[in-house]
Amino acid sequence: MSSSEPIVHFGLGSTDKIDSAVVVWPNLNVCIIPKPKVDTRILLDQDKTIVNRKFTPHIIIGDWATDQSSAIIPGFVHKENEYDDYKDQVLLPYKISCLGPALAVADINGDHLDDFFVGGAEGQSSMLYLQSADGKFTKATTQPWTKHTASDALGALFFDADGDQDPDLYMATGGSEFLAGDPKYQDQLYINDGKGNFTASAGLPSMYSSTKAIAAGDWDKDGDLDLFVGSRNTPKKYPYPDKSFFL
């Protein structure tokens, strides 16, 4: 259950022929298969590969981006809590307790500048930053999520929950440190007053699942936004999923 299928599938649609297939092995040897037949399984053996050439990685260095981390005041440093996933789930291919932090972007105070929310790990508060006209980001004065640090903030979505034309915040919480059904996995909803000040809402049902994915849309076509909240995993029971929800 902890491995991937050893077959690589290329879907060609209506295409009935291709020029070639190129394989780059981990040792950077390159194997070129000219005009391979479609709808055919091809067996490749790295040890029997006739080396066509050695692959040379191309390192692209440009001026398309510059480091502006100093514009975030104070800087945010994600502090992952210590937890040994493999102690309880020996089949794990990688740790699933370190899937944060969440990130969501929106103009939360109506000044036409993007602000952002970044999630914290267990024991660490999430943080909301507001952008100023000079391109700097400063910590918002109100941070109601400081009371909700029992589990990882793995997902975040700004959406208009109450229909007042400003973005509210949904925070999905998860991880694998606690057993399935633990109240520490309860997701959180925060309502925006239109000026960028958020208050915790009691508008969510009890949802004690480890969640991560969130999507908003008017599913029932009644003029307001509904939510799909997707689970990431059943804690301590890899590879089983947990419950997901339509809200």
N, C-alpha and C positions, 0 to 999 in steps of 0.2 A: 504493500500500500504506500510505501514511502519512495517509490521510484517513478520515473516517467516512462511512457511507452517507447521502446527502442526503434520506433519507425517515424521518420520525418516525412510528412505528407505535404505535397505542393498542389494546391487546387488551381487548375488552369482554366476552368470555366469552359467556354466554347473553343478555346485554342487547341488545335490538334497537332501542333509541332512547335518545337523551340530550338533555338540555335545551339545551346549548350547548357550544361549544368556544371558549376564550379564549386569544388569542395576545398575548404581551407581547414586542414587538420590542426590540432593543438600544437604540433611541432612546427607549424607554419609552412609545411609542404602543401603545395597546391595540386589538386587533381582536376583535370578538365575532361568532362564526358561530352563528346561532340554528338549533337543531334540525338539525344536519348528518346526512346519511344515513350509515348504517353500511355496512361493506364497500365503501367508496367512497374513492378517492384524490382528495384536495382539493389543488389547486394554489394556493399563497399567494404574493403578491408584495408585499414591504414597500413598494415605491415606489408601488403602486396602492392601498394600504390607506386606506380611509375611516376617519379617526380617530374612534373612539367616545369615547375619553377618554384622558387621560394617566395613566400608572401612577405611583402614589406609594408608594415602599417604606415599610414600617412597621418602625420601629426599636423593638425590645422591650428595655426596660431594667428589670430586676427585681433582687430581692435573693435569688434562688434559689441563687446561687453567690458565693463570695468567694475571693479569691486567697490561697492558703495555701502558696505556693512556699517560704516561709521555713521550713516544717516539714521540708523535705528538707535534711539536713545530712551532708556538704557538698552544695551544689546540683550537679546534673548539667547540663552544657552540651554538647550534641551538636556535634562538630567535624568537619564534612564535609571530606574531603580534596579537593584540587583535581584535576579530571579533565575534559577536554573530550570529551564524548560525541560531538559532531557532527563531530569530526575524522575519526573512523572510520566513523560511521554517519549519512550526510547525510539520510536519510529520517526520522529520529527526530522525532516531534511534540513531545517533551519529554525532558528528561534522565532516564535510567533508572538512573543511578549514584547517585541521591540518594533512594532509596526507604526508607531507615531513619529513625529507629531502631526496632528491635523492642521490644515491651513485653509482659510476661507478669506475671500476678498470682496469688499463692497464699499460703496459710499454710505456710511452709516449715519452721518450727521447732515447730509444735504448740501455740502459745500463743493460738490462736483469733483472731489479728489478721492481716489481709492484709499481705503483703510484696510487693515488686515487683522485677523484673529489667528493666533497660533496656539495649539493645544499642548498641554503639559503631560508628563508621565505620572504614574502613581506617586502621590506625595508632593507633586509640583503643581503650582497653579498655572492655568492657561493665561494668555495675555492678549489684550487688545491694544493695537497701536493706531493712532490717528495721524494722517498725513497733513502737513502744513504746506503753504504755498511755495516754500523754498525747497520742497522735496524731501524734507526730513520727517521721520516718524517718531512720535513721542507716546509714552504710555498714557492711556486714557485714565481719567481720574476715578472712574467707577469700574471695578473689576469684580462683579458678583460671583464669578466662578471660583473665587478663592475658597469658597465653602464646599466645592465639589472636586476633591482631589483623591478620592478613594480608589479610583482606577484610571487607566490611561484614556486620554481624549484622542481617539483614533480617527474620528471623522467630524467635520464641521460644515455647515451649510447656512448661508444667509438667504432667507426667503421671507416673503410677506405673510406672516402667520395670521395676523388679525385684520388684514384688509385695509390698513391705514396708509398704504403707499410708502412705507419705509421698511428696510430689511431687519427682520428679527433673526435670532440665531438658534439653530438646532445643533446640539453637541452629542455625538455618538460616543459612548464609552465602552471599553472592552479590555481584552487582554486574556491571560490564562492563569493568573495567579490564584484566583478563587474558583470554587466549584460552580458548575452551572446552576443558575437560579439564585445566585447571591445578589441581594439588593444593591451591592456596590456597582453592579453593571447597569443600573438604571440610567437611561439617557436623560438629558436635560434640555429644557426650552427656556430661552430668555427673550423677553419682549422689549422692543426698542420704543422709547418715547418720542422718536423723531429727531432728537438732538444728540443721539449717540449714547444715551444713558440706558442701561439694560437692567431689568429686574427679573428674577427667577419666576417662572410660571408653573402652576400646578395643572397645566392643561394636558399633560401626557398621561396615558394609562400606565399601569405597572408593566414594565418590560425588562425583565431580568436576564437579558441575553447579551452576549458579547457582540457588539455591532460595530460597523465601520462605514459601509457605503450608505449614502443618503441621496435621494433624487426627489425633486419637487415637480409636480405637474397637476393639471386639473383633470384627474382621472375620470370623475363622474360628470364632468361638464356642467357643474353648477355655479361656475364663476369664481371659485376660490381654489387655492392651492392645496393639494393633498400630498402625502409623502409616501415614498417607499423607503423603508429602513432595512438594509441588508445585514445579516449576521456574518461574522468572519469565521468563527470556529466555535465548537462546543468545548469549553475549557476542560483541559486534562483528558480529552477524548479524541485526539487527532486520529483520523481525518474527518470526523463527523462535523457537519455544519450545525449551527444553532438555529433557533427560530428567527425568521424574518417577518416583517410587518408591513401592512398597508394601513396608513393613518389618514 
